[in-house]
Structures are given as structure tokens and as C-alpha cells.
């Protein structure tokens, strides 16, 4: 009898092994994927970059400008050149180097994101920056959208969070430091949010969270844009090849609203 029992156990063992469910790989947290289509990702950027002979010089000039004003390297430069999520529908380019006259506007915004947004919510990824007037209109942007002047960036967090927690955290930072930088803070679907340094204001918050945020009692009446601070003096290189097709960077203006640390 005991031999028969052992045989039954032996025969049943393979079935038990086969019935065990296969392990499921955990889902990768990537909220940016909801807003980035093929062509606006890094391989798409490489294709765009090489598609026109003048683009490498434009990108280099822009990157040098960010470095000059101490905001280079906060994000990969190519992410800052993303246009609108609806670029395909609007028959536009997935990336664009803004006109040099608009470059100063992004400096203040990058400083605020670096100094206060990233420390509060963790890493973030830009999904939309400059939009030329034609693209901005097609994408449904406001007529005076800060994206048209390259003061605005739409971002998504790369650290797991909820929409409500994201709003509460950014609202608290905005109430403390937003007035110094003239920050506009807005929220869109899911985890996408907007930051600009055009005017101190807030919009599209869930009502329950908005009721917990300090009210904006005295918003600015006139939109202003922070200008980059004077760059640190650098020794001129002994020999540097000139880039003939690089655009001329705009002359810096005195900075507005930069807190002193």
C-alpha cells in the first residue's frame, strides 16, 4: 500500500509543477510614454538632427547658450527641443530650435525647475517646450501661450506618484517660491503639468486639492518674463573653430525675480 501511495505522489508531482503560474514582470513606470510618439523619442531626434545640414550648428549654439547661463545639463538638450504632442496631426516638426530672441525666456524656467520642482517631486522629463505660432494654434494652445515665447515647459514626473500628491507637492512649492520667479503652474490629464515664468498664477487643479492650497491673493496684472543673469566670465579659448552657420545668441538683459541665495 505504501508503494502505491509513493507512486501516486510521484505521478502527481509533474502536474503540480506545470500548474504553477509563470512569474509576471513588474510594469515599468514610464508616464512620459503617454505623451511621446515614435519620432519624438531619442531615435526620432537623431533622424531629425541629421535631416537638415544646418541643425547641428543650431543645436550647438543653443546648448552653448544654456551652458553659458548655468542651466545646461538640467535636461538632455534634445528633450528641451520637443514641440507639441500633436506635432504629427499638425504636420509639424517633432523638434525645433526656437528663435534666438526667445532663448532668454527658458533660463528662468529651468532655474525654477532645477531649484524647486526636481527637489520636491524627483526627476521629471520635458514633453513639450517651444511651439511656433502655427503649431501652437493647431495644438489648441492659448493665443498668448507661454510656449510661443519659450517660457513654458510641460513635464511629467519619473518617480511613481499620484495626481493628487503631485498637485499638493507642487502647489506648496509654488506658494513659497512661485512669486519670486513669476511662475505659472498648470495641470493637464493624468500627471502632465506645466511650468512657466511669465506670470504668477495657477490653473486646472482638482477642486479638493485646490482648496488645500494657499490662495493667490495678488497675482501679477502684467505678464513679464525673467531674463538670464549675466554669465560668469570665461577665459577665451586660444583656438576654437568658428561655426559659420550658428545663429547669434541674444544679448542678455538684467534678470528679474531671481532670488538671492
Beta strands, then each sheet from edge to edge (+ up, - down):
strand 1: 124-128
strand 2: 152-157
strand 3: 184-187
strand 4: 193-196
strand 5: 201-203
sheet 1: 1+ 2- 4+ 3- 5-
end
